[in-house]
Amino acid sequence: MRASCDYLVIGSGIAGLSFALGVADRGKVTIVTKRSRYDSASNRAQGGIAAVLDPDDSFESHVIDTMRTGGGLSRRDIVEMVVEDGPARVRELIERGARFTQRQDEDALDLTREGGHSARRVVHAGDITGQEIQRALLESVAQHPNIEILEDAMAIDLIEASRFGERRGVLGAYILLEQTGEVAVYRARATILATGGAGKVYLYTTNPDVATGDGVAMAYRAGARIANMEFFQFHPTCLYHPEAKSFLISEALRGEGGILRLPDGRDFMRDHHPMGSLAPRDVVARAIDFEMKRAGLDCVYLDMSAREADYLVERFPNIHEACLRFGVDMRTEPIPVVPAAHYMCGGVVVDKNGKTTLPGLWAIGEVSCTGLHGANRLASNSLLEGLVYAHRAATSMTDRPTETGLVDVPDWDVGEAVESDEAVVVTQNWEEVRRAMWSYVGIVRSNKRLIRASRRISMLKEEIREYYWRHLLTRDLLELRNIADVAGLIVASALARRESRGLHYTIDYPETRDEFLGDIECGWGIPAHLVPLKS
């Protein structure tokens, strides 16, 4: 199968859908999503969108909170740009039909507070904010005649022009159509990565199953610059239950008075940070990790007893219902929680309009590295970033894109690949990659652990590469290939950063060092190296 479009959007989360709506009046848009259009990390976002909408709040305050949380690596010009555009993007969502929670008896948004914020500025829809935003965006997408969504379709690799004697960058992507097993050639004038994060690189994660780092891996293989992969955020509070499959307990609970406690009831966060349970995520995750290892605990507890029972049910209906399914009533008992891999702060390097270092390729949302998050993301800045960069990428393309053109490219070459009769290899390697990353490249790291991880991941990548070329493609195989590539980037970047900063903490270099005030970048065939921070 061969097809073409003006804009090929890979991913159906908030960033991809927003971008599609922004350009659809100017050309044909194809959105490719490897499962259902609803399967994205955006759809599972509980917290909300950080935006300055309270008269008592200020842009400068939001900027300061973001910069402080970012560990010295957030770029102030980028932070100011994103923060100042936030209110307009929230209003745009409301115009598209998103229904956010209002204050009782008032015609105003109910703004909440989360860890690291100095004010109440998080716009939410109960505790299903992402689901509500995605509903509104998908309804708008369905009404636009220039947008099509291709489900059960996974991008294999970007079509990189230099492979075919062209000099015009990315020309589209090869797409596996799962229902038929066919590999389609999708040519595009502009290709936009909106593939989300890579939480499935780790054994325990709050991310959905689709979060396998596809965009970063494809961009890396095509030669785009990748940066700051060592900064992987672990959400401090994931429901601890053998059957919960890493259900996220929103940071908003701590913003509404939740206290983290040890089994004996002690408020241990006061020993680790002046903000206590409202400290930034990296601090809270390390503190929980420390206390669990120190006392040999399976989990810690989030106590919501300071709030009224009726309020908890009204404010957090989804979390309340989920906890009840697993035998925990947060109105009367503390919630058992543990940290889990949550958000990729690094990614594909982009400019202020989401443009990558490869012509014809843009990246927006979690897949990108914009300079906003630095070494650690401030809570609820992720949906904000996705919306702002989707808007900027769309508006920067004032005319139908012509940069790459629609040149002919070869069909996918199956070669001598055959159907696999040993799928257990994929399952086994998948488990090994994720377990190695959890054991050696987690919340607290060391040179010894990172070197072990590097050796093991390198060996697994070679096994996966050999298997990949010998057998016909499946989604499981493609995802395995991608998580192995992303794991390698995380390990290489972590080894290159010989200090502790933000989300990267190593016992061999426990202090922050000024000589590492910059981004760790890597590209195809280029070792990870430090690039000094620019204003």
N, C-alpha and C positions, 0 to 999 in steps of 0.2 A: 504494500500500500504506500502511496505517495500523496502528500497533501502539503498545502502551503497556507500561510496567513501573514498578516502584518505583524501581529504581536503574539508570540508563543509564551504563555505564562505557565510555569511549572510549579504547581502547588495551589491549593484552594483554601488557604487560610485567610485571615483578615487582610494581610498585605497584598496577596495576589488578587483577591476579589476587588479590593479598593482600587488597585491599579487598573484592572480590567474595566471597571466602570468609568475611570478617568480618561481612558483613551478610546473607548468603544465608538464614540461618534466620529472618530477619525480613521477607522479601519477595522478589519476583521480580527477578532480576538479568539484564540483557542486556549482554553484552560485545561491543562493535563493534570489529573490527580490519580495517584496509584491505587487508591481504594475508592470509597464513597466521597462525594463532595463535602460531606460533613466531617470526614476524618482528618482532623488537624489539631495541633496543640492549642490553636486559637479557640477552638470550640470548647476546650476543657478549661479555659482560663476562668478562675473563680473571682479573683480580686477586682480588677478594674483598670481604668485609664487614669494615670496621673495628669492632672491639668489644673492650671490656676484659674479658678472660677469663683472663689470666695473673695469679696472685697477686702477682707482682712489679710489675705494671702498676697504674695507678690512673685513675679517672675524671678527676681533676684534670689528669693528664698528657695525656690525650686531649683534654681541653678546651683546654689551653694550646697544643697542637700545632695544633688547628683554628683557634683565635683568631689565632695567629701567621701561619698560612698565609693567613687571610682578609683580611689587609691592613688591619685596623682596622674593617672593616664587619660582621663576624660579630657577632650579638647573643648575649651571654653566656647569657642565660636560655634561648634556643633551643638553643644548643650544649649546655648542661648537660642539658636535657630529652632531646635526641636521644641523647647519649652514654650517659646513665644508663639509657635504655630499650634500648640495643643488645643486651646479653646476653640479655634475655628474648626479643627478636625472633629471635636466632640459635637459641635453644632451641626456639622455636615452629617454625622451619623444620625442625629435626631431627625434631621430633614429626610433621611432615607428610611426612617421608620423605627429606629432603635428606641426601645422603651426603657429608660433608666429609672432607678428608684428615686422617688420624690420624697421630700420631707412631709411628714403628716401635717395636714391643714395649711400647707404652704405651697405656693407655686414656685418651688426651687428644688434643685437637685440635692439629694442626700449625699453629702460628701463624707467619706470616711478617711481614716488615717491608717497607714501601714508602717512597718519598720523602716527606720532611716529618714522618715519624713518629719519635718518640724511643724506641719500644719495638716489640717483635714483637706485633702485635695484629690481624693480618689473617687472618680465617678464609677458607679457600679449598677448592676441590675441584680439585686439580691446577691446570691453567691453563684450565679450562672452568667456572669457578664459576657464572657466569650461566646457562649451559646446564643445569647440574645443578639449580639452584634452580627454573628455569622448568619443567623436567621434573616435579619433585615437585609444584609448584603446579598445573600443568595436570592431572596425574593426580587431584589432590584435587578440582579443579573438575569434572572429568568425572564424578565420583561424586556430585555434589550435584544433586538434582532441580530446585532453584530457579534454577540458572544455565544460561543458553544463550549460546553464542558464535556471533556472526554474522561470518563471514569474507568477504573480498573486498567489504567495505562501508566506504565512506569518508564520514566526517562532512563536510558541506559548510559548514554554519553552525549556530550555536546558535539555538534558537527563543527569541527575546528578547521577553518579554511586552509591553513598551511599544509594540512595533510593531502590536499588535492590541488596544490600548486596555486592557490589563491592567497591574497594578502589582505583579505577583508574581514578577518576575525571570525566570530561565531556566526554560523549560517542556520542554526536551528538545532534539532536534536533527533537522535534515534530513539524511538518509543516502542517498548514491548507492550503489545495488546494482549492482556492476560487471557482473555476468553478464547482467543484463537491461537495464541502462541506466535503470532506473526510479529515481525519487527517492521514498524512503519518509519518512513522518512518524513519528518516534519520540517520543512524549510520555513524560515521566518526572516522578516526584515529586522526584527528586534526580539531577542530572547531574554526573558526575565525569570530569574531564579527566585522563587518565593517558597522554598521547600522546608522552611522551619529549621529545627535544631537536630540534635544527635544524641538525645538521652539514652537511646538503646545501645549506645557504645558501652554503657555501664550495666552491671547486673541488676541494680535496683534504681528505678527511675520513676518520676511522676509523669513522664511523657507517654503519649500514645504509641502504639506499635509502629506507626509510620515514621517516627522520628529517628531515622537511621543515617543522618548526615549526607543525604544524597547530593544536595546542591554543592556543598563544600567539596565533596569527593570528585564530582564531575568537573567543577571549576579548577580544582587542583590538577587533575589529569590533563585538562586543556591548556594549562600554563598560566592561569590567573594567580595573582598574589593572594596569599592567605596570611592572616595575622592573628596573634594573641589567642591561639588555641589552648594554651595552658590554663586560661581563665574559664573554668567550667563551674558554674554555680550549683551548689547542692542546696536544695530547699530544706530548711531545718525541720519542717514538720510534715511528715508523711504518716498516715495512719498505720500503726504497727498491728498487723493481723495477718496470719498465714494465708488467708483467702482474699485479702483486700486488694491485691495486685497494685500496691503503691498508690492508694487513693490520697490525693493531696488535701491537706488541711490548711486552708488559706491563711496567709499572714494577717488578713483582716481580723481574724479572731484575736490575735495579740493586739491589734490596733484598737479593738473594742474591749480591752481589759484583761485578756487572757494572760496567765502567768505560767511560765515553765517551771516545773518542780521535779525534784528527785522523788523516789518512792517514799522517803520519809517526810515529804511535804516541804522540804527546804527550797526557797527561791534562789536557785544557784546562779542565775544570770547576773545577779547583783555583784557576784564575785568576779565577773568577767568584763563588764562594761557599765558605764554610768547610766546608760539608757535601759539597762535591765533587759526584759523580754522584748523591748522595742528596738534593740540594737540592730545594725545592718545584718543581712543574711549570712555573710561570710563569718562574722563574729559569732553569731548564734550557732551556726552549723559546727564550727570548730569547738565551741564550748560544749555542745551536746556530745560530740565525738570524744572530747577529753573526759567528760564525766562518765560516759558509758565505759570507756576503756579503764579508767581509774578504779571504778567500783565493780566492773564486770557485769554491767547492766545490759539487758536486751533492748531497753527503751527508756525514755523519760516521759513526763506527763504534762499535758497542757490543761490547766485548771481554769474553767470558765465560771466558777461559782460567784465571782464578783458581779455578774450580770443576772438580771431577772430571767426566769425560765421562759416566760412568754416572749421576751425580747429575742432570746436565742433562736427560738423556733421561727419567729417572723423574719429575723435578719439573715439567718443561715439555714433555710429550709432544706437545701440539697445536702449540705454537710450533716445536718441533724438526722435526716432520713438515712443517709449512708452509714453513719455511725450506728444507728439503731439496728440496721441489717446485720451488723457484726457484733451486736450485743453490748454496745456502749451508748449510754444515755448521757450526753454531755451536759444536760440540765442538772444532773445529780452526781456525776462522777467524772474524774479527769480523763482526758483522751490520751491513750498511749501513742507516742510519736517517735519517729526516727528520721534522720536526714536521708535524702535520696537525690540522685542526679536530676537537675531541673532545667538549667538554661545555659546555652553556649554563648558566652560573651564575645568570643572571637568569631572569625569567619572570613568571608570573601571581602577583600579590601575594596571599598567604594568611595566615590567622591560625594559631594553634597547633594547630588541628584541620583544617587544609587548606581552610578556607572562604574563598572569594574575596569581593570587594567586591560581587558580584552575588548576590542571593537565589537559592537553588536551585542554585548552582554551586560545586563543589569542584574543587581541582587538587592532585594529588599526584605526587611523583617529579620528574623533570628539568624538566617543564613549569612547575613552580611556583618562586616566589621566597619562601623561608621565613625567611631571616635566618641560616641555618646556614653557607653557604659564603662570604658576604661578597664580597670582590673576587677570591677564588681558592679553588677547592675542594681540600681535602686528599684525597689518594689514598684510594680505597675508602670514602669517606664517602657516596658517591652511592647505592649499594644500601642502606646503612644508613638514609639519609634516606627513601628510598622505602618501606621496610618500616615505619619508625616512623610516618610520616604516614599510611600506609594504615591502620595499626592505630588511630591516634588519630581519623581521620575516621570509621572504622567504629564505634568504641566511643562516639563523641560522638553518633551517631544511635541513641539508646537505644530509640526506637520507630520504627514505620514512618513515613517522612518525609511530612509533610502541608503543608510550607511553601508549595509552589507549586501543589499540587493538579493534577488531570488535566483541565485546561480544553480546550475545542476550539480548534484552530488550523487555519488554511487549508492546503490542499494546496499543494505546490510549483507555482509558476506558471511554466510554460515560456515564456510570452509568444510572441514571434516568433522565438525562437532556432532556428537551423537547424544541421544537421550540417556540420562544417567541411570545406572542401576545401583548406585551407592550413595543415595541422598543422605545417609547417616553422616557422611563426611561434612556436609554443610551444617547439620545440626551440631556435631561435635565441635567444629571450628567456631561456630557462632557462640557456643557456650564458653569456649576457651578464651576468646577475645574479651568477652564481657567480664568474665571472672578475673582475668589478668588485670584489666583496667580497674576493677573495683578493689582488688587486693593491693595493687602497687601504685596506682595513679589516682587515689581518692582524695579525701579532704586533707589529710596530712601525708606528705611525701618525703622521700629521701633519695639521695643519689643511688644508693644500693638498690632500692626498689625500682627506681626509674630505669636503671640499666638492665635489670632483670626483665622489666616490661618491654624494653626496646628489643632485646634479643628474642623474646618470645613472640612479639608482634611481627617482627621481621620474618621469622620462620613461618608463622601462620600466613602471612601475606604471600610468601612464595608458594606454599601449598595451595592457597586459594587461587592464585594466578594460574597455576598449572591446571587446576580443576576447571577454571573459568573457560580456558581456551579449548578444552577437550569435550565439553558438554553443552547441550542446548540450554538456552537461558530460561531461568525461572525467577520470579520475584525474590524468593528466598536467597538464591545465589547472588543476585544483584545487590541485595541489602547487605549480605555478608561481605561482599567485596568492598562496599562503601564504608561499613563500620570499621573494617580493618584499615582502610586508608586513613580515615579520620582518627582512629586510635594512634596510628603512627605519627600523625601530625601533632596530636596532643602531647605524646611522649617526647618528641623531638623538641617541641617548644618549651616544655617543662624543664628539660635538661639544659636548654640554652639560657633560661632565666635563673641565674645563680643568686637569688635573693628570695625573700618572702614579701609578697605584695598582693593585697586584695584576696582573690580566691586561690592564689597559688601560695601554699605554705609548705616549706621544706625544713626539716629539722637540721639539715646541714648548713643552711643559710637563713637563720631565723630573723635576721634584720632586713629592713628595707635599705637598699643601696642606691645612692644618687646616680651612679654610673649605669644603672639599668632603668633610668627614666626614659623609656621608649617602648616601641612595639617590637615584639619578636615576630619576624616575617619569614615565610618560606615559600618556595615555588617549586615547580617540577624540576627535579635534579639539583635544586639549590638548598644547601643545609640551612637550618633555622639560624637566623642572625638578628642582632639588635639594630633597629632603625631609630635614631634619636627622635624624641617627641617634637612635633611641630605645633605651633600655636593654632 
